[in-house]
Amino acid sequence: MPRSSSLRILALASLVATGAIVVTHALAGPLNPPAGPVAPTAKPLAEVEPRIAINEINTPPGDTATFVINRPGSYYLATNIVAAPGKHGILVVSGGVTVDLNGFDLVGNPDSAGSNGIFVLASAFVRIHNGSIRGWSGSGIDVGVTRGSVISDVRSTDNTGYGIRGGTNTVIRDCVTINNSSGIRVEQGSTVDRCVSSENAVNGIEATNACIISNNNCNLNGKIGDGAGIIILGTDSRVESNNCIRADRGIDIAAAGNIIIKNTCSGNTLNWSIVANNIFGPIIDRTAPGTTAVSGNAAASTLGSTDANANFSF
């Protein structure tokens, strides 16, 4: 036996003798399986993904749409949708539906006159979110006959109709609408918040009665013809903390009985157009402020007003 191997054996024997190595028994589980049939241990697919995929099996095509959702539930896209000639992308005819676009894209066909990316004919309660819709010959999303809809985190661009058309009591939040006929339209009792609506042919945001239009950025609307960043066509609405720039009219209040506070307008042909009998914070003209440069830790206000509800032209 080689000398090195002998030395290793002697060292090991010494460790065992002094108790430096403790030998234990390894315990294993029973070798015999429990009685009864063998059952799977994984969760069923319905628990892993309880939602319904939008496809030809679950949401089969109809005469007017590539996919039709006709019963309540939570639905999701698993791939992009490209328009079939003469058809809407997704037609929803049931209330109680959520459509998760799952980050995918609904691409329209310009030769299919009046086709919408998502067209909802349900009477109430539909949610659409998380994806992009573009190039439809109608509107990107049309829920105009549906009440109580929620639309969020959607990009709707390059559509012949509205980017997003909402019905009554609709919430539209965190959406982007660019290069449509008009960007966003909502009816009575709706809210449009934290949206970007820019470069649309006519108006950025249109609203009727009792709406809240807040924290939106509207730029370069009225691109083809006469248009406004925001236009209010009814009464009892609040227009607050919006930025409207480079349109024919920045904020256009076309009816009495609304409140307009904390907004900013710049570079429009006419920054403000407000008919009589509306309530608004002071409109401060800062289009030529003539301020000095700032370099350091402090400077005096150049707002020209201390009113917390002031609106500004700049």
ABEGO torsion letter per residue (X at the ends): XBAAAAAAAAAAAAAAAAGABBBBBBBBBBABBBBEBBBBABBBAAAABABBBBBAAABBBBAABABBBABBEBBBBABBBBBBBGBBABBBABBGBBBBAGGBBBBBBAABBGBBABBBABABGBBBBGBBBBGBABBABBAAABBGBBBBGBBBBGBABBABBBBBGBBBBGBBBBGBABABBBBBGBBBBGBBBBGBABBABBBBBGBBBBGBBBBGBGABEBBBABBBABBGBBBBGBBBBGBABABBBABBGBBBBGBBBBGBABABBBBBGBBBBBBBBAABAGBBBBBEABBBBAAGBABAABBBBX
